[in-house]
Amino acid sequence: MDESTSKYWRKYLRIDEPIDQTFLKNFHSLNSILNPPFFFIIDMLSRSYFSAEAHGLENIPDPPYIIAPNHCSSMDQTMVTWAIGRTRRKELYTLTTKFFFDNPFARFFMKIGANVVRIDTEEDFMSALQAACKVIKLGKSIYINPEGTRSETGELLPFRPGVGVVAVETGAPIVPVYIDGTIKALPPGSLFPMPHKVRIYFDRPIRAGDLVKEQRSERAYDVYKAVTDELYERVKVLKEKVSR
């Protein structure tokens, strides 16, 4: 991999700068005191109302790692964090777009159910990557929607290479995730969920270091894209298996 190009990205990601150990406190909220009863209710709804199932949890490595699912419903993140369990939930930080975070009602519930990192994917995406790298360097895990926005049809949208940048430059493995059924349970624009089966599939992790070794002579951006493309293909395969 072209080291000069990689150094450029590392500079702008500030990945080699010291990190204030209190950085993570910026994303903790007093709302989290309601986390246990919140997920008690989510657990009951998931099992009874959505008949939810989680598959492949054994594929999730020790932190830090990157959870990277498809995204087609506002309930996706909640279902994934329900599936991974209480211990992993506490170590997971979710990148959330300002579209949701700046809505007071949505923000209140997001801060109950997750460690939320507000990002701006349109005007200042670099700060989002910087925050993700800091979280990982502090030993915690990140939840990233690689599509960048919700798919209103359920079809996969192109994956943005930012997830590849973070994976390569931090060394954190990516866990491909496919969420099935949420677009029918809570379609875009709906306020109240409908009973529909939801399944979450966790694939074996992608370790970016393996692809870096294979592409020693490639530009850094090409390696980031190769990692992102591998993630896309893995999620696509999961989707195809579920659809059969």
C-alpha positions as CSV (number, residue, x, y, z in Angstrom):
1,M,0.0,0.0,0.0
2,D,1.3,3.5,-0.9
3,E,2.7,4.7,2.4
4,S,2.7,8.3,1.4
5,T,-1.0,8.3,0.7
6,S,-1.7,6.4,3.9
7,K,0.3,9.1,5.8
8,Y,-2.0,11.7,4.2
9,W,-5.1,10.0,5.6
10,R,-3.5,9.3,9.0
11,K,-2.7,13.0,9.2
12,Y,-6.2,14.1,8.5
13,L,-7.7,11.4,10.7
14,R,-5.3,12.6,13.5
15,I,-4.9,8.9,14.2
16,D,-1.4,9.2,15.6
17,E,-2.2,12.0,18.0
18,P,-2.6,11.4,21.7
19,I,-6.2,10.9,22.8
20,D,-7.7,12.5,25.9
21,Q,-8.8,9.5,28.0
22,T,-12.0,11.4,28.9
23,F,-13.0,11.5,25.2
24,L,-15.7,8.8,25.5
25,K,-17.5,10.7,28.3
26,N,-18.7,13.1,25.6
27,F,-21.0,10.4,24.4
28,H,-22.4,9.2,27.7
29,S,-25.8,10.5,28.8
30,L,-27.8,10.6,32.0
31,N,-30.6,9.0,29.9
32,S,-28.6,5.8,30.0
33,I,-30.0,5.2,33.5
34,L,-33.1,4.1,31.7
35,N,-31.2,1.6,29.6
36,P,-32.0,-1.6,31.6
37,P,-35.8,-1.1,31.6
38,F,-35.7,0.1,27.9
39,F,-34.0,-3.1,26.8
40,F,-36.3,-5.2,29.0
41,I,-39.2,-3.8,26.9
42,I,-37.2,-4.2,23.7
43,D,-36.4,-7.8,24.6
44,M,-40.1,-8.6,25.2
45,L,-41.2,-6.9,21.9
46,S,-38.4,-8.5,19.9
47,R,-39.3,-12.0,21.0
48,S,-43.1,-11.8,21.0
49,Y,-44.0,-9.0,18.5
50,F,-41.2,-9.4,16.0
51,S,-40.3,-13.1,16.6
52,A,-36.7,-11.8,16.3
53,E,-33.7,-14.1,15.8
54,A,-30.0,-13.4,16.0
55,H,-27.6,-15.7,14.0
56,G,-23.8,-15.9,14.0
57,L,-23.1,-14.1,17.3
58,E,-20.1,-16.3,17.7
59,N,-18.5,-14.4,14.8
60,I,-18.2,-11.2,16.8
61,P,-14.6,-10.9,18.0
62,D,-13.3,-9.2,21.1
63,P,-13.4,-5.4,21.0
64,P,-12.5,-3.2,19.3
65,Y,-14.4,-4.0,16.1
66,I,-16.7,-2.3,13.6
67,I,-20.3,-3.4,13.3
68,A,-21.4,-2.7,9.7
69,P,-25.0,-3.5,8.8
70,N,-27.3,-2.7,6.0
71,H,-29.8,0.1,6.8
72,C,-33.4,0.3,5.7
73,S,-35.4,1.2,8.9
74,S,-35.0,3.5,11.9
75,M,-35.3,0.4,14.2
76,D,-32.2,-1.3,12.7
77,Q,-29.7,-0.1,15.3
78,T,-32.0,-1.0,18.2
79,M,-32.4,-4.5,16.9
80,V,-28.7,-5.0,16.4
81,T,-27.8,-3.8,19.8
82,W,-30.6,-5.9,21.3
83,A,-29.1,-8.9,19.5
84,I,-25.5,-8.5,20.7
85,G,-26.5,-8.4,24.3
86,R,-25.9,-6.2,27.3
87,T,-22.1,-6.5,27.7
88,R,-21.3,-5.8,24.0
89,R,-23.9,-2.9,24.0
90,K,-22.0,-1.1,26.7
91,E,-18.8,-1.2,24.7
92,L,-20.4,0.0,21.4
93,Y,-20.6,3.5,20.1
94,T,-23.0,4.4,17.3
95,L,-22.3,6.9,14.6
96,T,-25.7,8.8,14.2
97,T,-26.4,11.4,11.5
98,K,-27.5,14.8,12.6
99,F,-30.9,14.2,10.8
100,F,-31.8,11.9,13.7
101,F,-29.7,13.3,16.5
102,D,-31.1,16.8,16.0
103,N,-34.6,15.6,16.5
104,P,-35.3,16.0,20.3
105,F,-37.7,13.1,20.5
106,A,-35.3,10.7,18.6
107,R,-32.3,12.0,20.5
108,F,-33.9,11.2,23.9
109,F,-34.5,7.6,23.0
110,M,-31.2,7.2,21.2
111,K,-29.3,8.3,24.3
112,I,-31.2,5.8,26.4
113,G,-30.3,2.9,24.1
114,A,-26.8,3.7,22.9
115,N,-23.6,5.6,23.3
116,V,-24.4,8.1,20.4
117,V,-21.8,9.9,18.4
118,R,-23.3,12.7,16.3
119,I,-21.9,13.0,12.8
120,D,-22.5,15.1,9.7
121,T,-22.2,13.0,6.6
122,E,-22.8,15.8,4.2
123,E,-20.6,18.8,5.4
124,D,-18.0,17.3,7.7
125,F,-17.6,13.6,7.2
126,M,-13.9,13.7,8.2
127,S,-14.8,14.5,11.8
128,A,-17.0,11.4,11.8
129,L,-14.0,9.2,10.7
130,Q,-11.8,11.0,13.3
131,A,-14.3,10.2,16.1
132,A,-14.6,6.6,15.0
133,C,-10.8,6.1,15.0
134,K,-10.6,7.6,18.5
135,V,-13.2,5.3,19.9
136,I,-11.5,2.3,18.4
137,K,-8.0,3.4,19.7
138,L,-9.6,3.6,23.2
139,G,-10.5,-0.1,22.9
140,K,-14.2,0.3,22.2
141,S,-16.3,-0.7,19.2
142,I,-18.1,1.3,16.6
143,Y,-21.5,0.9,14.8
144,I,-21.4,2.3,11.3
145,N,-24.0,2.3,8.5
146,P,-21.7,1.9,5.5
147,E,-24.6,3.0,3.1
148,G,-24.6,6.4,4.8
149,T,-28.4,6.6,4.7
150,R,-31.5,4.4,4.7
151,S,-32.5,2.4,1.7
152,E,-36.2,3.0,1.1
153,T,-36.6,-0.1,-1.0
154,G,-34.6,-2.7,1.0
155,E,-32.1,-3.0,-1.7
156,L,-28.5,-2.4,-0.8
157,L,-27.2,1.0,-1.6
158,P,-23.5,1.6,-2.5
159,F,-21.2,1.4,0.5
160,R,-19.1,4.5,1.2
161,P,-15.3,3.9,1.6
162,G,-15.1,5.6,5.0
163,V,-15.6,2.3,6.8
164,G,-12.6,0.9,4.9
165,V,-10.5,3.9,5.9
166,V,-11.3,3.3,9.6
167,A,-10.7,-0.5,9.3
168,V,-7.4,-0.2,7.6
169,E,-5.9,2.6,9.6
170,T,-7.0,1.3,13.0
171,G,-6.6,-2.4,12.3
172,A,-10.1,-3.1,13.7
173,P,-12.0,-6.0,12.1
174,I,-15.3,-5.4,10.4
175,V,-18.3,-7.6,11.3
176,P,-20.7,-7.7,8.2
177,V,-24.3,-7.7,9.3
178,Y,-27.5,-8.2,7.4
179,I,-30.8,-7.2,9.0
180,D,-33.9,-8.8,7.5
181,G,-37.5,-7.7,8.1
182,T,-37.2,-4.3,9.7
183,I,-38.3,-2.5,6.5
184,K,-41.6,-4.3,6.8
185,A,-41.9,-4.0,10.5
186,L,-41.2,-0.2,10.5
187,P,-40.9,1.2,6.9
188,P,-39.5,4.7,6.3
189,G,-42.1,7.3,7.3
190,S,-44.0,5.0,9.7
191,L,-44.2,5.9,13.4
192,F,-45.4,2.7,14.9
193,P,-44.0,-0.8,14.1
194,M,-46.1,-3.6,12.8
195,P,-45.7,-7.3,13.8
196,H,-43.2,-8.9,11.4
197,K,-40.4,-11.4,11.8
198,V,-37.0,-9.8,12.1
199,R,-33.7,-11.7,11.7
200,I,-30.1,-10.4,12.2
201,Y,-27.2,-12.2,10.7
202,F,-23.6,-11.7,11.8
203,D,-20.9,-12.9,9.4
204,R,-17.3,-13.7,10.2
205,P,-15.1,-10.6,10.5
206,I,-13.2,-9.0,7.7
207,R,-9.6,-8.3,8.8
208,A,-8.3,-5.5,6.7
209,G,-4.7,-6.4,7.3
210,D,-5.1,-9.4,5.1
211,L,-6.1,-7.2,2.1
212,V,-3.4,-4.7,2.9
213,K,-0.8,-7.5,2.5
214,E,-2.3,-8.6,-0.8
215,Q,-2.2,-5.0,-2.2
216,R,1.1,-3.7,-1.1
217,S,1.7,-1.8,-4.3
218,E,-1.8,-0.2,-4.5
219,R,-2.7,3.3,-3.5
220,A,-4.2,3.6,0.0
221,Y,-7.6,4.7,-1.4
222,D,-7.8,1.6,-3.5
223,V,-7.1,-0.6,-0.5
224,Y,-9.8,1.3,1.5
225,K,-12.2,0.7,-1.4
226,A,-11.2,-3.0,-1.6
227,V,-12.1,-3.5,2.0
228,T,-15.4,-1.7,1.6
229,D,-16.2,-3.7,-1.5
230,E,-15.4,-7.0,0.4
231,L,-17.9,-5.8,3.1
232,Y,-20.5,-5.0,0.5
233,E,-20.2,-8.5,-1.1
234,R,-20.4,-10.2,2.3
235,V,-23.6,-8.4,3.2
236,K,-25.0,-9.0,-0.3
237,V,-24.3,-12.8,0.1
238,L,-26.1,-12.8,3.5
239,K,-29.0,-11.0,1.9
240,E,-29.2,-13.5,-1.0
241,K,-29.1,-16.5,1.4
242,V,-32.0,-15.1,3.4
243,S,-34.0,-14.4,0.3
244,R,-33.8,-17.9,-1.0
